[in-house]
Amino acid sequence: MPEPALTSDHPLSLSGALTLEATADGSFTLFSEDFGEWFHSRAGAYTEAYTTYVEATDLTQLAQAESLTLLDVCYGLGYNTAAALATVRQVNPRCNVHLVGLELDGRVPKQAVESGLVAPWWPEIQGILAQLADQGQVNQSLLYAELRLGDARQTVQALVDEGFQADVIFFDPFSPPHCPELWTVDFIRQVARCLGPQGKLVTYSCAAAVRAAFLDVGLHLGPIAAAGRRWPGTLAQWSPAGLNPLARQEQEHLQTRAAVPYRDPSLQDSADTIRHRRQQEQAQSSLVPTSQWRKRWLPSKG
Ligand SMILES: C[S@@+](CC[C@H](N)C(=O)[O-])C[C@H]1O[C@@H](n2cnc3c(N)ncnc32)[C@H](O)[C@@H]1O
């Protein structure tokens, strides 16, 4: 919940190293030099995909339907997609899946396949990830999947124009301080337009700025257990039904300046510009300083 300070900007043309690292459950993740962050919780990359994304959206239940539409925002190594497809195939092999993944850096899904990071999944799932990384599309009798490369702020526009409506959205950008461009109220509004009326959007983040953005676009939200993280994640949907209530601490966090959302009205500003705009808005905000909230709820952090 506390936000790390960050000043550096990162390029949207990516060239930094992607370094391999084992996580505590034995699965591997990468470190991105461009974003200065790990792709997964180091408590377990596969565990995170299953717990934070598949379990939190109750995919086992949703997969009982005839068809399921999934949007994987920030496809990365494809772990969330793989965990979802494996779950659907296991609980209802006849479910017809339509999946779209959005990803900026085509090197990442390729490296996941080439380095054998996806080898623990069944051969069928590995084949799907390999074809998505290589050709960007899989068309089988019960699966139509696409991996759309580019800045998600732009690629999401095409989905909106196509009237894409997801039952489930996995929302997994790097953290808000490191990748503010994907946590703005403006981008989240476009993503929310792709969420069907009964759909569920899940993310590992509980940042007040992120939750405020979800609320701002009209979504209801509740906390979920986020695997390997100290804080809960967030489940967002159009209907409040079935959501766990926010704890008092979480509610009060939303009354502080931490809840000033990131903004990017043109959907093309740099990370630095977006961070700077938020700092200015926070300085002028009538919301209470977050230090008061921190003193009350996280006394050891002051
Ligand atoms: C935390 S990782 C996602 C991990 C992934 N869900 C997985 O299971 O492996 C964040 C991903 O967001 C991608 N990303 C960063 N900026 C982006 C942008 N503007 N548009 C689309 N994807 C972006 C990064 O390349 C990275 O793969």
The ligand as an SDF file (V2000), in Angstrom:
LIG
                    3D

 27 29  0  0  0  0  0  0  0  0999 V2000
    3.7120   -7.5860  -14.4500 C   0  0  0  0  0  0  0  0  0  0  0  0
    4.0790   -7.9550  -16.1000 S   0  0  0  0  0  0  0  0  0  0  0  0
    2.7670   -9.0350  -16.5790 C   0  0  0  0  0  0  0  0  0  0  0  0
    2.9800  -10.4810  -16.2280 C   0  0  0  0  0  0  0  0  0  0  0  0
    2.0510  -11.3920  -16.9660 C   0  0  0  0  0  0  0  0  0  0  0  0
    0.6560  -11.1600  -16.6420 N   0  0  0  0  0  0  0  0  0  0  0  0
    2.4080  -12.8320  -16.8080 C   0  0  0  0  0  0  0  0  0  0  0  0
    1.5890  -13.6270  -16.3360 O   0  0  0  0  0  0  0  0  0  0  0  0
    3.5250  -13.1820  -17.1480 O   0  0  0  0  0  0  0  0  0  0  0  0
    3.6310   -6.4770  -16.9430 C   0  0  0  0  0  0  0  0  0  0  0  0
    3.6590   -6.5800  -18.4400 C   0  0  0  0  0  0  0  0  0  0  0  0
    3.1390   -5.3540  -18.9660 O   0  0  0  0  0  0  0  0  0  0  0  0
    3.7870   -5.1070  -20.1880 C   0  0  0  0  0  0  0  0  0  0  0  0
    3.5880   -3.6740  -20.5220 N   0  0  0  0  0  0  0  0  0  0  0  0
    4.2570   -2.6050  -20.0470 C   0  0  0  0  0  0  0  0  0  0  0  0
    3.7810   -1.4600  -20.5900 N   0  0  0  0  0  0  0  0  0  0  0  0
    2.8070   -1.8180  -21.4400 C   0  0  0  0  0  0  0  0  0  0  0  0
    1.9490   -1.0990  -22.3060 C   0  0  0  0  0  0  0  0  0  0  0  0
    1.9940    0.2390  -22.3920 N   0  0  0  0  0  0  0  0  0  0  0  0
    1.0640   -1.7920  -23.0430 N   0  0  0  0  0  0  0  0  0  0  0  0
    0.9940   -3.1450  -22.9620 C   0  0  0  0  0  0  0  0  0  0  0  0
    1.7670   -3.8860  -22.1370 N   0  0  0  0  0  0  0  0  0  0  0  0
    2.6680   -3.2340  -21.3940 C   0  0  0  0  0  0  0  0  0  0  0  0
    5.2250   -5.4960  -19.9190 C   0  0  0  0  0  0  0  0  0  0  0  0
    5.9440   -5.7260  -21.1090 O   0  0  0  0  0  0  0  0  0  0  0  0
    5.0240   -6.7590  -19.0730 C   0  0  0  0  0  0  0  0  0  0  0  0
    5.0000   -7.8930  -19.8930 O   0  0  0  0  0  0  0  0  0  0  0  0
  1  2  1  0
  2  3  1  0
  2 10  1  0
  3  4  1  0
  4  5  1  0
  5  6  1  0
  5  7  1  0
  7  8  2  0
  7  9  1  0
 10 11  1  0
 11 12  1  0
 11 26  1  0
 12 13  1  0
 13 14  1  0
 13 24  1  0
 14 15  1  0
 14 23  1  0
 15 16  2  0
 16 17  1  0
 17 18  1  0
 17 23  2  0
 18 19  1  0
 18 20  2  0
 20 21  1  0
 21 22  2  0
 22 23  1  0
 24 25  1  0
 24 26  1  0
 26 27  1  0
M  CHG  2   2   1   9  -1
M  END
$$$$
